[in-house]
Amino acid sequence: MSVEVGKGKKKRKVPKTYVPPSLSKEDRKKQVESLVKGTRRPKVESFKTKRSKHVVAFEKKYGKKITDKQFIYKNIISKTGVDKILEKGRGAYFSSGSRPNQTPASWSNARLASVIVFGPSFRVDKAIAEKYGKPQWLKSKPKSM
């Protein structure tokens, strides 16, 4: 399901989760404006924040926070690879939109977690993951990927 935002040449469709109906009228206006302009999402009170399922899966699997970069550099993906994935995550935040109350850092950390647990972002960032991933981590990749 998608929602149209913007006017004229700036008009485009975004997933309904980026502008949920639960937002108040004022918060909805702020969210749409930030999506159209490609700026940081405003903090809105009427949205209940939900953690990324990929971040939750990462923390359950490894027993570490996704922000523990030293653990990731040592055991999963090199610093160069992590930096490349985080940069793509920040770019995606500004170019394609995001849910309310998200920041570029939270969006890129969720993308990194998705790559690490072999979620949907792994397919997109497969070349980076395979080039910079540690052999032990890559061996745990499901056969279907």
CNS distance restraints for C-alpha pairs under 8 A (distance, minus, plus):
assign (resid   1 and name CA) (resid  15 and name CA) 6.14 0.50 0.50
assign (resid   1 and name CA) (resid  16 and name CA) 5.78 0.50 0.50
assign (resid   2 and name CA) (resid  13 and name CA) 5.99 0.50 0.50
assign (resid   2 and name CA) (resid  14 and name CA) 5.36 0.50 0.50
assign (resid   2 and name CA) (resid  15 and name CA) 4.31 0.50 0.50
assign (resid   2 and name CA) (resid  16 and name CA) 4.74 0.50 0.50
assign (resid   3 and name CA) (resid  13 and name CA) 5.38 0.50 0.50
assign (resid   3 and name CA) (resid  14 and name CA) 5.43 0.50 0.50
assign (resid   3 and name CA) (resid  15 and name CA) 6.15 0.50 0.50
assign (resid   3 and name CA) (resid  16 and name CA) 5.47 0.50 0.50
assign (resid   3 and name CA) (resid  19 and name CA) 7.45 0.50 0.50
assign (resid   4 and name CA) (resid  11 and name CA) 6.77 0.50 0.50
assign (resid   4 and name CA) (resid  12 and name CA) 5.55 0.50 0.50
assign (resid   4 and name CA) (resid  13 and name CA) 4.37 0.50 0.50
assign (resid   4 and name CA) (resid  14 and name CA) 6.38 0.50 0.50
assign (resid   5 and name CA) (resid  11 and name CA) 5.58 0.50 0.50
assign (resid   5 and name CA) (resid  12 and name CA) 5.64 0.50 0.50
assign (resid   5 and name CA) (resid  13 and name CA) 6.18 0.50 0.50
assign (resid   5 and name CA) (resid  14 and name CA) 7.19 0.50 0.50
assign (resid   5 and name CA) (resid  32 and name CA) 6.22 0.50 0.50
assign (resid   5 and name CA) (resid  35 and name CA) 7.88 0.50 0.50
assign (resid   5 and name CA) (resid  36 and name CA) 6.94 0.50 0.50
assign (resid   6 and name CA) (resid  10 and name CA) 5.36 0.50 0.50
assign (resid   6 and name CA) (resid  11 and name CA) 4.21 0.50 0.50
assign (resid   6 and name CA) (resid  12 and name CA) 6.54 0.50 0.50
assign (resid   6 and name CA) (resid  32 and name CA) 7.26 0.50 0.50
assign (resid   6 and name CA) (resid  33 and name CA) 7.62 0.50 0.50
assign (resid   6 and name CA) (resid  36 and name CA) 5.77 0.50 0.50
assign (resid   7 and name CA) (resid  11 and name CA) 4.70 0.50 0.50
assign (resid  10 and name CA) (resid  36 and name CA) 6.62 0.50 0.50
assign (resid  11 and name CA) (resid  36 and name CA) 7.77 0.50 0.50
assign (resid  14 and name CA) (resid  18 and name CA) 6.72 0.50 0.50
assign (resid  14 and name CA) (resid  96 and name CA) 7.90 0.50 0.50
assign (resid  14 and name CA) (resid  97 and name CA) 7.37 0.50 0.50
assign (resid  15 and name CA) (resid  19 and name CA) 7.48 0.50 0.50
assign (resid  16 and name CA) (resid  20 and name CA) 5.68 0.50 0.50
assign (resid  17 and name CA) (resid  99 and name CA) 6.15 0.50 0.50
assign (resid  18 and name CA) (resid  97 and name CA) 7.04 0.50 0.50
assign (resid  18 and name CA) (resid  98 and name CA) 5.42 0.50 0.50
assign (resid  18 and name CA) (resid  99 and name CA) 4.14 0.50 0.50
assign (resid  18 and name CA) (resid 100 and name CA) 6.41 0.50 0.50
assign (resid  19 and name CA) (resid  23 and name CA) 7.40 0.50 0.50
assign (resid  19 and name CA) (resid  28 and name CA) 6.56 0.50 0.50
assign (resid  19 and name CA) (resid  31 and name CA) 6.76 0.50 0.50
assign (resid  19 and name CA) (resid  32 and name CA) 7.00 0.50 0.50
assign (resid  19 and name CA) (resid  99 and name CA) 6.98 0.50 0.50
assign (resid  19 and name CA) (resid 100 and name CA) 7.36 0.50 0.50
assign (resid  20 and name CA) (resid  28 and name CA) 7.96 0.50 0.50
assign (resid  22 and name CA) (resid  46 and name CA) 7.03 0.50 0.50
assign (resid  22 and name CA) (resid  47 and name CA) 6.88 0.50 0.50
assign (resid  23 and name CA) (resid  27 and name CA) 5.80 0.50 0.50
assign (resid  23 and name CA) (resid  28 and name CA) 5.44 0.50 0.50
assign (resid  23 and name CA) (resid  46 and name CA) 5.26 0.50 0.50
assign (resid  23 and name CA) (resid  47 and name CA) 5.98 0.50 0.50
assign (resid  24 and name CA) (resid  28 and name CA) 5.90 0.50 0.50
assign (resid  24 and name CA) (resid  46 and name CA) 6.01 0.50 0.50
assign (resid  25 and name CA) (resid  29 and name CA) 6.30 0.50 0.50
assign (resid  26 and name CA) (resid  30 and name CA) 6.49 0.50 0.50
assign (resid  27 and name CA) (resid  31 and name CA) 6.15 0.50 0.50
assign (resid  27 and name CA) (resid  44 and name CA) 5.80 0.50 0.50
assign (resid  27 and name CA) (resid  45 and name CA) 7.67 0.50 0.50
assign (resid  27 and name CA) (resid  46 and name CA) 7.06 0.50 0.50
assign (resid  28 and name CA) (resid  32 and name CA) 6.14 0.50 0.50
assign (resid  29 and name CA) (resid  33 and name CA) 6.12 0.50 0.50
assign (resid  30 and name CA) (resid  34 and name CA) 6.29 0.50 0.50
assign (resid  30 and name CA) (resid  42 and name CA) 6.74 0.50 0.50
assign (resid  31 and name CA) (resid  35 and name CA) 6.27 0.50 0.50
assign (resid  31 and name CA) (resid  41 and name CA) 6.34 0.50 0.50
assign (resid  31 and name CA) (resid  42 and name CA) 6.62 0.50 0.50
assign (resid  31 and name CA) (resid 100 and name CA) 6.65 0.50 0.50
assign (resid  32 and name CA) (resid  36 and name CA) 6.18 0.50 0.50
assign (resid  33 and name CA) (resid  37 and name CA) 6.13 0.50 0.50
assign (resid  34 and name CA) (resid  38 and name CA) 5.69 0.50 0.50
assign (resid  34 and name CA) (resid  39 and name CA) 5.09 0.50 0.50
assign (resid  34 and name CA) (resid  40 and name CA) 6.40 0.50 0.50
assign (resid  34 and name CA) (resid  41 and name CA) 5.72 0.50 0.50
assign (resid  34 and name CA) (resid  42 and name CA) 7.37 0.50 0.50
assign (resid  35 and name CA) (resid  39 and name CA) 6.73 0.50 0.50
assign (resid  35 and name CA) (resid  41 and name CA) 7.45 0.50 0.50
assign (resid  35 and name CA) (resid  97 and name CA) 5.63 0.50 0.50
assign (resid  35 and name CA) (resid  98 and name CA) 7.77 0.50 0.50
assign (resid  38 and name CA) (resid  94 and name CA) 5.16 0.50 0.50
assign (resid  38 and name CA) (resid  95 and name CA) 6.37 0.50 0.50
assign (resid  38 and name CA) (resid  97 and name CA) 7.23 0.50 0.50
assign (resid  39 and name CA) (resid  94 and name CA) 6.42 0.50 0.50
assign (resid  40 and name CA) (resid  94 and name CA) 7.36 0.50 0.50
assign (resid  40 and name CA) (resid 103 and name CA) 6.66 0.50 0.50
assign (resid  40 and name CA) (resid 104 and name CA) 7.52 0.50 0.50
assign (resid  41 and name CA) (resid  98 and name CA) 7.73 0.50 0.50
assign (resid  41 and name CA) (resid  99 and name CA) 7.98 0.50 0.50
assign (resid  41 and name CA) (resid 100 and name CA) 6.07 0.50 0.50
assign (resid  41 and name CA) (resid 101 and name CA) 6.03 0.50 0.50
assign (resid  41 and name CA) (resid 102 and name CA) 6.30 0.50 0.50
assign (resid  41 and name CA) (resid 103 and name CA) 6.83 0.50 0.50
assign (resid  42 and name CA) (resid 100 and name CA) 7.06 0.50 0.50
assign (resid  42 and name CA) (resid 101 and name CA) 6.21 0.50 0.50
assign (resid  43 and name CA) (resid 100 and name CA) 7.11 0.50 0.50
assign (resid  43 and name CA) (resid 101 and name CA) 4.96 0.50 0.50
assign (resid  44 and name CA) (resid 100 and name CA) 6.86 0.50 0.50
assign (resid  44 and name CA) (resid 101 and name CA) 6.32 0.50 0.50
assign (resid  47 and name CA) (resid 100 and name CA) 6.88 0.50 0.50
assign (resid  47 and name CA) (resid 101 and name CA) 7.67 0.50 0.50
assign (resid  49 and name CA) (resid 101 and name CA) 7.13 0.50 0.50
assign (resid  51 and name CA) (resid  55 and name CA) 7.16 0.50 0.50
assign (resid  51 and name CA) (resid  56 and name CA) 7.10 0.50 0.50
assign (resid  52 and name CA) (resid  56 and name CA) 6.37 0.50 0.50
assign (resid  52 and name CA) (resid 110 and name CA) 6.20 0.50 0.50
assign (resid  53 and name CA) (resid  57 and name CA) 6.06 0.50 0.50
assign (resid  54 and name CA) (resid  58 and name CA) 6.09 0.50 0.50
assign (resid  54 and name CA) (resid 110 and name CA) 6.28 0.50 0.50
assign (resid  54 and name CA) (resid 111 and name CA) 7.94 0.50 0.50
assign (resid  54 and name CA) (resid 113 and name CA) 5.43 0.50 0.50
assign (resid  54 and name CA) (resid 114 and name CA) 5.02 0.50 0.50
assign (resid  54 and name CA) (resid 117 and name CA) 6.95 0.50 0.50
assign (resid  54 and name CA) (resid 119 and name CA) 7.21 0.50 0.50
assign (resid  55 and name CA) (resid  59 and name CA) 6.22 0.50 0.50
assign (resid  55 and name CA) (resid  66 and name CA) 6.54 0.50 0.50
assign (resid  55 and name CA) (resid 109 and name CA) 7.69 0.50 0.50
assign (resid  55 and name CA) (resid 110 and name CA) 5.70 0.50 0.50
assign (resid  55 and name CA) (resid 113 and name CA) 5.28 0.50 0.50
assign (resid  55 and name CA) (resid 114 and name CA) 7.21 0.50 0.50
assign (resid  56 and name CA) (resid  60 and name CA) 6.14 0.50 0.50
assign (resid  57 and name CA) (resid  61 and name CA) 6.04 0.50 0.50
assign (resid  57 and name CA) (resid 113 and name CA) 8.00 0.50 0.50
assign (resid  57 and name CA) (resid 117 and name CA) 7.08 0.50 0.50
assign (resid  58 and name CA) (resid  62 and name CA) 6.00 0.50 0.50
assign (resid  58 and name CA) (resid  63 and name CA) 7.70 0.50 0.50
assign (resid  58 and name CA) (resid  64 and name CA) 7.68 0.50 0.50
assign (resid  58 and name CA) (resid  65 and name CA) 7.79 0.50 0.50
assign (resid  58 and name CA) (resid  66 and name CA) 7.00 0.50 0.50
assign (resid  58 and name CA) (resid 113 and name CA) 5.97 0.50 0.50
assign (resid  58 and name CA) (resid 116 and name CA) 7.28 0.50 0.50
assign (resid  58 and name CA) (resid 117 and name CA) 6.20 0.50 0.50
assign (resid  59 and name CA) (resid  63 and name CA) 4.97 0.50 0.50
assign (resid  59 and name CA) (resid  64 and name CA) 5.21 0.50 0.50
assign (resid  59 and name CA) (resid  65 and name CA) 5.63 0.50 0.50
assign (resid  59 and name CA) (resid  66 and name CA) 6.82 0.50 0.50
assign (resid  60 and name CA) (resid  64 and name CA) 7.84 0.50 0.50
assign (resid  64 and name CA) (resid  68 and name CA) 6.71 0.50 0.50
assign (resid  64 and name CA) (resid  71 and name CA) 7.96 0.50 0.50
assign (resid  66 and name CA) (resid 109 and name CA) 6.75 0.50 0.50
assign (resid  66 and name CA) (resid 113 and name CA) 6.71 0.50 0.50
assign (resid  67 and name CA) (resid 109 and name CA) 7.46 0.50 0.50
assign (resid  68 and name CA) (resid  72 and name CA) 6.78 0.50 0.50
assign (resid  69 and name CA) (resid  73 and name CA) 6.04 0.50 0.50
assign (resid  70 and name CA) (resid  74 and name CA) 6.12 0.50 0.50
assign (resid  71 and name CA) (resid  75 and name CA) 6.02 0.50 0.50
assign (resid  71 and name CA) (resid  76 and name CA) 7.71 0.50 0.50
assign (resid  72 and name CA) (resid  76 and name CA) 4.99 0.50 0.50
assign (resid  72 and name CA) (resid  77 and name CA) 5.95 0.50 0.50
assign (resid  72 and name CA) (resid  78 and name CA) 7.49 0.50 0.50
assign (resid  73 and name CA) (resid  77 and name CA) 5.27 0.50 0.50
assign (resid  73 and name CA) (resid  78 and name CA) 4.68 0.50 0.50
assign (resid  73 and name CA) (resid  79 and name CA) 5.36 0.50 0.50
assign (resid  73 and name CA) (resid  82 and name CA) 7.62 0.50 0.50
assign (resid  74 and name CA) (resid  78 and name CA) 7.08 0.50 0.50
assign (resid  75 and name CA) (resid 134 and name CA) 6.55 0.50 0.50
assign (resid  75 and name CA) (resid 136 and name CA) 7.93 0.50 0.50
assign (resid  75 and name CA) (resid 137 and name CA) 7.30 0.50 0.50
assign (resid  76 and name CA) (resid 116 and name CA) 7.48 0.50 0.50
assign (resid  76 and name CA) (resid 133 and name CA) 5.83 0.50 0.50
assign (resid  76 and name CA) (resid 134 and name CA) 5.22 0.50 0.50
assign (resid  76 and name CA) (resid 136 and name CA) 7.76 0.50 0.50
assign (resid  76 and name CA) (resid 137 and name CA) 5.56 0.50 0.50
assign (resid  77 and name CA) (resid  81 and name CA) 6.01 0.50 0.50
assign (resid  77 and name CA) (resid  82 and name CA) 6.26 0.50 0.50
assign (resid  77 and name CA) (resid 129 and name CA) 7.07 0.50 0.50
assign (resid  77 and name CA) (resid 132 and name CA) 5.60 0.50 0.50
assign (resid  77 and name CA) (resid 133 and name CA) 4.19 0.50 0.50
assign (resid  77 and name CA) (resid 134 and name CA) 5.57 0.50 0.50
assign (resid  78 and name CA) (resid  82 and name CA) 6.27 0.50 0.50
assign (resid  78 and name CA) (resid 132 and name CA) 5.52 0.50 0.50
assign (resid  78 and name CA) (resid 133 and name CA) 6.37 0.50 0.50
assign (resid  78 and name CA) (resid 134 and name CA) 7.28 0.50 0.50
assign (resid  79 and name CA) (resid  83 and name CA) 6.05 0.50 0.50
assign (resid  80 and name CA) (resid  84 and name CA) 6.27 0.50 0.50
assign (resid  80 and name CA) (resid 132 and name CA) 7.23 0.50 0.50
assign (resid  81 and name CA) (resid  85 and name CA) 6.29 0.50 0.50
assign (resid  81 and name CA) (resid 128 and name CA) 6.04 0.50 0.50
assign (resid  81 and name CA) (resid 129 and name CA) 6.75 0.50 0.50
assign (resid  81 and name CA) (resid 131 and name CA) 7.78 0.50 0.50
assign (resid  81 and name CA) (resid 132 and name CA) 5.13 0.50 0.50
assign (resid  81 and name CA) (resid 133 and name CA) 7.35 0.50 0.50
assign (resid  82 and name CA) (resid  86 and name CA) 6.09 0.50 0.50
assign (resid  82 and name CA) (resid 112 and name CA) 7.24 0.50 0.50
assign (resid  83 and name CA) (resid  87 and name CA) 6.07 0.50 0.50
assign (resid  84 and name CA) (resid  88 and name CA) 6.33 0.50 0.50
assign (resid  84 and name CA) (resid 128 and name CA) 7.51 0.50 0.50
assign (resid  85 and name CA) (resid  89 and name CA) 6.21 0.50 0.50
assign (resid  85 and name CA) (resid 108 and name CA) 7.45 0.50 0.50
assign (resid  85 and name CA) (resid 111 and name CA) 7.40 0.50 0.50
assign (resid  85 and name CA) (resid 112 and name CA) 6.20 0.50 0.50
assign (resid  85 and name CA) (resid 125 and name CA) 7.11 0.50 0.50
assign (resid  85 and name CA) (resid 128 and name CA) 7.49 0.50 0.50
assign (resid  86 and name CA) (resid  90 and name CA) 6.24 0.50 0.50
assign (resid  86 and name CA) (resid 105 and name CA) 7.97 0.50 0.50
assign (resid  86 and name CA) (resid 108 and name CA) 4.90 0.50 0.50
assign (resid  86 and name CA) (resid 109 and name CA) 6.66 0.50 0.50
assign (resid  86 and name CA) (resid 111 and name CA) 7.32 0.50 0.50
assign (resid  86 and name CA) (resid 112 and name CA) 6.48 0.50 0.50
assign (resid  87 and name CA) (resid  91 and name CA) 6.21 0.50 0.50
assign (resid  87 and name CA) (resid 108 and name CA) 7.23 0.50 0.50
assign (resid  88 and name CA) (resid  92 and name CA) 6.12 0.50 0.50
assign (resid  88 and name CA) (resid 108 and name CA) 7.33 0.50 0.50
assign (resid  89 and name CA) (resid  93 and name CA) 6.24 0.50 0.50
assign (resid  89 and name CA) (resid 104 and name CA) 7.36 0.50 0.50
assign (resid  89 and name CA) (resid 107 and name CA) 6.16 0.50 0.50
assign (resid  89 and name CA) (resid 108 and name CA) 3.95 0.50 0.50
assign (resid  89 and name CA) (resid 109 and name CA) 7.53 0.50 0.50
assign (resid  89 and name CA) (resid 111 and name CA) 5.92 0.50 0.50
assign (resid  89 and name CA) (resid 112 and name CA) 7.77 0.50 0.50
assign (resid  90 and name CA) (resid  94 and name CA) 6.66 0.50 0.50
assign (resid  90 and name CA) (resid 104 and name CA) 4.97 0.50 0.50
assign (resid  90 and name CA) (resid 105 and name CA) 6.86 0.50 0.50
assign (resid  90 and name CA) (resid 107 and name CA) 6.74 0.50 0.50
assign (resid  90 and name CA) (resid 108 and name CA) 5.39 0.50 0.50
assign (resid  91 and name CA) (resid  95 and name CA) 6.07 0.50 0.50
assign (resid  92 and name CA) (resid  96 and name CA) 5.52 0.50 0.50
assign (resid  92 and name CA) (resid  97 and name CA) 7.22 0.50 0.50
assign (resid  93 and name CA) (resid  97 and name CA) 5.42 0.50 0.50
assign (resid  93 and name CA) (resid  98 and name CA) 5.95 0.50 0.50
assign (resid  93 and name CA) (resid 103 and name CA) 7.91 0.50 0.50
assign (resid  93 and name CA) (resid 104 and name CA) 5.85 0.50 0.50
assign (resid  93 and name CA) (resid 107 and name CA) 6.34 0.50 0.50
assign (resid  93 and name CA) (resid 108 and name CA) 7.66 0.50 0.50
assign (resid  94 and name CA) (resid 104 and name CA) 7.69 0.50 0.50
assign (resid  98 and name CA) (resid 102 and name CA) 6.73 0.50 0.50
assign (resid  98 and name CA) (resid 107 and name CA) 7.81 0.50 0.50
assign (resid 102 and name CA) (resid 106 and name CA) 6.18 0.50 0.50
assign (resid 102 and name CA) (resid 107 and name CA) 6.53 0.50 0.50
assign (resid 103 and name CA) (resid 107 and name CA) 6.13 0.50 0.50
assign (resid 104 and name CA) (resid 108 and name CA) 6.05 0.50 0.50
assign (resid 105 and name CA) (resid 109 and name CA) 6.00 0.50 0.50
assign (resid 106 and name CA) (resid 110 and name CA) 6.16 0.50 0.50
assign (resid 107 and name CA) (resid 111 and name CA) 6.38 0.50 0.50
assign (resid 108 and name CA) (resid 112 and name CA) 6.21 0.50 0.50
assign (resid 109 and name CA) (resid 113 and name CA) 6.15 0.50 0.50
assign (resid 110 and name CA) (resid 114 and name CA) 6.10 0.50 0.50
assign (resid 111 and name CA) (resid 115 and name CA) 6.31 0.50 0.50
assign (resid 111 and name CA) (resid 121 and name CA) 6.19 0.50 0.50
assign (resid 112 and name CA) (resid 116 and name CA) 6.24 0.50 0.50
assign (resid 112 and name CA) (resid 121 and name CA) 7.86 0.50 0.50
assign (resid 113 and name CA) (resid 117 and name CA) 6.18 0.50 0.50
assign (resid 114 and name CA) (resid 118 and name CA) 6.00 0.50 0.50
assign (resid 114 and name CA) (resid 119 and name CA) 4.60 0.50 0.50
assign (resid 114 and name CA) (resid 120 and name CA) 6.52 0.50 0.50
assign (resid 114 and name CA) (resid 121 and name CA) 5.50 0.50 0.50
assign (resid 114 and name CA) (resid 122 and name CA) 6.55 0.50 0.50
assign (resid 115 and name CA) (resid 119 and name CA) 5.74 0.50 0.50
assign (resid 115 and name CA) (resid 120 and name CA) 7.28 0.50 0.50
assign (resid 115 and name CA) (resid 121 and name CA) 5.16 0.50 0.50
assign (resid 115 and name CA) (resid 122 and name CA) 4.16 0.50 0.50
assign (resid 115 and name CA) (resid 123 and name CA) 7.94 0.50 0.50
assign (resid 115 and name CA) (resid 125 and name CA) 7.13 0.50 0.50
assign (resid 115 and name CA) (resid 129 and name CA) 7.43 0.50 0.50
assign (resid 116 and name CA) (resid 122 and name CA) 7.33 0.50 0.50
assign (resid 118 and name CA) (resid 122 and name CA) 5.23 0.50 0.50
assign (resid 118 and name CA) (resid 123 and name CA) 7.94 0.50 0.50
assign (resid 118 and name CA) (resid 141 and name CA) 6.92 0.50 0.50
assign (resid 118 and name CA) (resid 142 and name CA) 7.89 0.50 0.50
assign (resid 119 and name CA) (resid 123 and name CA) 7.71 0.50 0.50
assign (resid 120 and name CA) (resid 124 and name CA) 7.19 0.50 0.50
assign (resid 121 and name CA) (resid 125 and name CA) 6.05 0.50 0.50
assign (resid 122 and name CA) (resid 126 and name CA) 5.22 0.50 0.50
assign (resid 122 and name CA) (resid 129 and name CA) 7.29 0.50 0.50
assign (resid 123 and name CA) (resid 145 and name CA) 7.73 0.50 0.50
assign (resid 125 and name CA) (resid 129 and name CA) 6.15 0.50 0.50
assign (resid 126 and name CA) (resid 130 and name CA) 5.95 0.50 0.50
assign (resid 127 and name CA) (resid 131 and name CA) 6.04 0.50 0.50
assign (resid 128 and name CA) (resid 132 and name CA) 5.99 0.50 0.50
assign (resid 128 and name CA) (resid 133 and name CA) 7.77 0.50 0.50
assign (resid 129 and name CA) (resid 133 and name CA) 5.09 0.50 0.50
assign (resid 130 and name CA) (resid 138 and name CA) 7.23 0.50 0.50
assign (resid 133 and name CA) (resid 137 and name CA) 6.82 0.50 0.50
assign (resid 133 and name CA) (resid 138 and name CA) 6.42 0.50 0.50
assign (resid 134 and name CA) (resid 138 and name CA) 6.31 0.50 0.50
assign (resid 135 and name CA) (resid 139 and name CA) 6.20 0.50 0.50
assign (resid 136 and name CA) (resid 140 and name CA) 6.96 0.50 0.50
assign (resid 137 and name CA) (resid 141 and name CA) 7.20 0.50 0.50
assign (resid 141 and name CA) (resid 145 and name CA) 7.17 0.50 0.50
